[in-house]
Amino acid sequence: ENQARTGSFYWWNGEEQHWANADYQMNALQNAQSAYFVSIVVVQWADLLIAKTRKLSIFTQGLRNQFMNFGIFFETSLAIILSYATPLNTVFGTRPIHILHWFPGVPWSIL
């Protein structure tokens, strides 16, 4: 069951490994799921600001809409809670991520 497919192997610490490292793969999957979720949140920040400022600049309009500010704050808070609260990590299959993993969505926000 834990054997790799015939003719394939994994590299682990610079050595061949002919069986899957299930714990490492699960941690990598959970890290990727958390980073993907957080990237969606970051892109939604930009999407909200783009929809708000179709005609006027953000500097002209400002951020005076309290409902929008609450929405950004709540969405960010929810992403933090889902990523860093240990009981919820088990439920949602996520794990705490490094702060740098919050930034891969930024280039997509700029587009």
C-alpha positions as protocol buffer text, in pm:
chain_id: "A"
residue {
  index: 1
  type: GLU
  ca { x: 0 y: 0 z: 0 }
}
residue {
  index: 2
  type: ASN
  ca { x: 280 y: 245 z: 84 }
}
residue {
  index: 3
  type: GLN
  ca { x: 496 y: 129 z: -206 }
}
residue {
  index: 4
  type: ALA
  ca { x: 562 y: 367 z: -493 }
}
residue {
  index: 5
  type: ARG
  ca { x: 464 y: 267 z: -845 }
}
residue {
  index: 6
  type: THR
  ca { x: 697 y: 27 z: -1020 }
}
residue {
  index: 7
  type: GLY
  ca { x: 1000 y: 209 z: -1156 }
}
residue {
  index: 8
  type: SER
  ca { x: 945 y: 523 z: -950 }
}
residue {
  index: 9
  type: PHE
  ca { x: 1099 y: 645 z: -630 }
}
residue {
  index: 10
  type: TYR
  ca { x: 1107 y: 950 z: -408 }
}
residue {
  index: 11
  type: TRP
  ca { x: 1401 y: 1163 z: -305 }
}
residue {
  index: 12
  type: TRP
  ca { x: 1425 y: 1230 z: 66 }
}
residue {
  index: 13
  type: ASN
  ca { x: 1726 y: 1403 z: 221 }
}
residue {
  index: 14
  type: GLY
  ca { x: 1925 y: 1339 z: -94 }
}
residue {
  index: 15
  type: GLU
  ca { x: 1868 y: 963 z: -93 }
}
residue {
  index: 16
  type: GLU
  ca { x: 1637 y: 735 z: -288 }
}
residue {
  index: 17
  type: GLN
  ca { x: 1328 y: 625 z: -103 }
}
residue {
  index: 18
  type: HIS
  ca { x: 1111 y: 355 z: -259 }
}
residue {
  index: 19
  type: TRP
  ca { x: 806 y: 416 z: -42 }
}
residue {
  index: 20
  type: ALA
  ca { x: 591 y: 722 z: 4 }
}
residue {
  index: 21
  type: ASN
  ca { x: 649 y: 942 z: 306 }
}
residue {
  index: 22
  type: ALA
  ca { x: 282 y: 984 z: 400 }
}
residue {
  index: 23
  type: ASP
  ca { x: 339 y: 1234 z: 683 }
}
residue {
  index: 24
  type: TYR
  ca { x: 548 y: 1463 z: 466 }
}
residue {
  index: 25
  type: GLN
  ca { x: 296 y: 1445 z: 182 }
}
residue {
  index: 26
  type: MET
  ca { x: 6 y: 1523 z: 419 }
}
residue {
  index: 27
  type: ASN
  ca { x: 191 y: 1825 z: 562 }
}
residue {
  index: 28
  type: ALA
  ca { x: 272 y: 1949 z: 212 }
}
residue {
  index: 29
  type: LEU
  ca { x: -92 y: 1910 z: 107 }
}
residue {
  index: 30
  type: GLN
  ca { x: -219 y: 2096 z: 413 }
}
residue {
  index: 31
  type: ASN
  ca { x: 35 y: 2373 z: 359 }
}
residue {
  index: 32
  type: ALA
  ca { x: -67 y: 2405 z: -5 }
}
residue {
  index: 33
  type: GLN
  ca { x: -438 y: 2415 z: 82 }
}
residue {
  index: 34
  type: SER
  ca { x: -381 y: 2690 z: 338 }
}
residue {
  index: 35
  type: ALA
  ca { x: -166 y: 2896 z: 101 }
}
residue {
  index: 36
  type: TYR
  ca { x: -423 y: 2857 z: -179 }
}
residue {
  index: 37
  type: PHE
  ca { x: -708 y: 2968 z: 49 }
}
residue {
  index: 38
  type: VAL
  ca { x: -512 y: 3270 z: 171 }
}
residue {
  index: 39
  type: SER
  ca { x: -422 y: 3362 z: -188 }
}
residue {
  index: 40
  type: ILE
  ca { x: -792 y: 3366 z: -276 }
}
residue {
  index: 41
  type: VAL
  ca { x: -854 y: 3603 z: 16 }
}
residue {
  index: 42
  type: VAL
  ca { x: -574 y: 3836 z: -101 }
}
residue {
  index: 43
  type: VAL
  ca { x: -710 y: 3842 z: -457 }
}
residue {
  index: 44
  type: GLN
  ca { x: -1057 y: 3920 z: -321 }
}
residue {
  index: 45
  type: TRP
  ca { x: -916 y: 4230 z: -146 }
}
residue {
  index: 46
  type: ALA
  ca { x: -804 y: 4362 z: -482 }
}
residue {
  index: 47
  type: ASP
  ca { x: -1128 y: 4258 z: -649 }
}
residue {
  index: 48
  type: LEU
  ca { x: -1328 y: 4454 z: -391 }
}
residue {
  index: 49
  type: LEU
  ca { x: -1114 y: 4765 z: -438 }
}
residue {
  index: 50
  type: ILE
  ca { x: -1132 y: 4735 z: -818 }
}
residue {
  index: 51
  type: ALA
  ca { x: -1511 y: 4710 z: -811 }
}
residue {
  index: 52
  type: LYS
  ca { x: -1531 y: 5011 z: -579 }
}
residue {
  index: 53
  type: THR
  ca { x: -1304 y: 5235 z: -785 }
}
residue {
  index: 54
  type: ARG
  ca { x: -1423 y: 5184 z: -1142 }
}
residue {
  index: 55
  type: LYS
  ca { x: -1452 y: 5557 z: -1213 }
}
residue {
  index: 56
  type: LEU
  ca { x: -1266 y: 5738 z: -935 }
}
residue {
  index: 57
  type: SER
  ca { x: -927 y: 5666 z: -782 }
}
residue {
  index: 58
  type: ILE
  ca { x: -904 y: 5502 z: -441 }
}
residue {
  index: 59
  type: PHE
  ca { x: -729 y: 5821 z: -326 }
}
residue {
  index: 60
  type: THR
  ca { x: -1026 y: 6030 z: -442 }
}
residue {
  index: 61
  type: GLN
  ca { x: -1295 y: 5804 z: -297 }
}
residue {
  index: 62
  type: GLY
  ca { x: -1119 y: 5687 z: 13 }
}
residue {
  index: 63
  type: LEU
  ca { x: -1226 y: 5394 z: 227 }
}
residue {
  index: 64
  type: ARG
  ca { x: -1524 y: 5550 z: 405 }
}
residue {
  index: 65
  type: ASN
  ca { x: -1769 y: 5264 z: 339 }
}
residue {
  index: 66
  type: GLN
  ca { x: -1793 y: 5098 z: 681 }
}
residue {
  index: 67
  type: PHE
  ca { x: -1960 y: 4784 z: 545 }
}
residue {
  index: 68
  type: MET
  ca { x: -1677 y: 4732 z: 297 }
}
residue {
  index: 69
  type: ASN
  ca { x: -1415 y: 4790 z: 566 }
}
residue {
  index: 70
  type: PHE
  ca { x: -1591 y: 4541 z: 793 }
}
residue {
  index: 71
  type: GLY
  ca { x: -1602 y: 4290 z: 506 }
}
residue {
  index: 72
  type: ILE
  ca { x: -1227 y: 4317 z: 442 }
}
residue {
  index: 73
  type: PHE
  ca { x: -1153 y: 4293 z: 815 }
}
residue {
  index: 74
  type: PHE
  ca { x: -1389 y: 3996 z: 865 }
}
residue {
  index: 75
  type: GLU
  ca { x: -1258 y: 3806 z: 562 }
}
residue {
  index: 76
  type: THR
  ca { x: -898 y: 3856 z: 673 }
}
residue {
  index: 77
  type: SER
  ca { x: -981 y: 3760 z: 1032 }
}
residue {
  index: 78
  type: LEU
  ca { x: -1158 y: 3447 z: 913 }
}
residue {
  index: 79
  type: ALA
  ca { x: -859 y: 3348 z: 699 }
}
residue {
  index: 80
  type: ILE
  ca { x: -627 y: 3397 z: 998 }
}
residue {
  index: 81
  type: ILE
  ca { x: -852 y: 3195 z: 1228 }
}
residue {
  index: 82
  type: LEU
  ca { x: -895 y: 2911 z: 978 }
}
residue {
  index: 83
  type: SER
  ca { x: -521 y: 2901 z: 912 }
}
residue {
  index: 84
  type: TYR
  ca { x: -385 y: 2931 z: 1265 }
}
residue {
  index: 85
  type: ALA
  ca { x: -648 y: 2783 z: 1502 }
}
residue {
  index: 86
  type: THR
  ca { x: -532 y: 2429 z: 1571 }
}
residue {
  index: 87
  type: PRO
  ca { x: -877 y: 2266 z: 1616 }
}
residue {
  index: 88
  type: LEU
  ca { x: -993 y: 2413 z: 1285 }
}
residue {
  index: 89
  type: ASN
  ca { x: -679 y: 2287 z: 1110 }
}
residue {
  index: 90
  type: THR
  ca { x: -798 y: 1933 z: 1171 }
}
residue {
  index: 91
  type: VAL
  ca { x: -1151 y: 2007 z: 1049 }
}
residue {
  index: 92
  type: PHE
  ca { x: -1052 y: 2192 z: 730 }
}
residue {
  index: 93
  type: GLY
  ca { x: -729 y: 2007 z: 649 }
}
residue {
  index: 94
  type: THR
  ca { x: -513 y: 2319 z: 678 }
}
residue {
  index: 95
  type: ARG
  ca { x: -206 y: 2410 z: 880 }
}
residue {
  index: 96
  type: PRO
  ca { x: -37 y: 2730 z: 996 }
}
residue {
  index: 97
  type: ILE
  ca { x: 163 y: 2887 z: 715 }
}
residue {
  index: 98
  type: HIS
  ca { x: 465 y: 3113 z: 708 }
}
residue {
  index: 99
  type: ILE
  ca { x: 394 y: 3482 z: 652 }
}
residue {
  index: 100
  type: LEU
  ca { x: 563 y: 3466 z: 309 }
}
residue {
  index: 101
  type: HIS
  ca { x: 292 y: 3227 z: 193 }
}
residue {
  index: 102
  type: TRP
  ca { x: 42 y: 3512 z: 217 }
}
residue {
  index: 103
  type: PHE
  ca { x: 206 y: 3690 z: -78 }
}
residue {
  index: 104
  type: PRO
  ca { x: 179 y: 3461 z: -385 }
}
residue {
  index: 105
  type: GLY
  ca { x: -169 y: 3603 z: -456 }
}
residue {
  index: 106
  type: VAL
  ca { x: -38 y: 3961 z: -476 }
}
residue {
  index: 107
  type: PRO
  ca { x: 77 y: 3944 z: -842 }
}
residue {
  index: 108
  type: TRP
  ca { x: -269 y: 3817 z: -940 }
}
residue {
  index: 109
  type: SER
  ca { x: -419 y: 4111 z: -748 }
}
residue {
  index: 110
  type: ILE
  ca { x: -213 y: 4354 z: -952 }
}
residue {
  index: 111
  type: LEU
  ca { x: -330 y: 4208 z: -1283 }
}
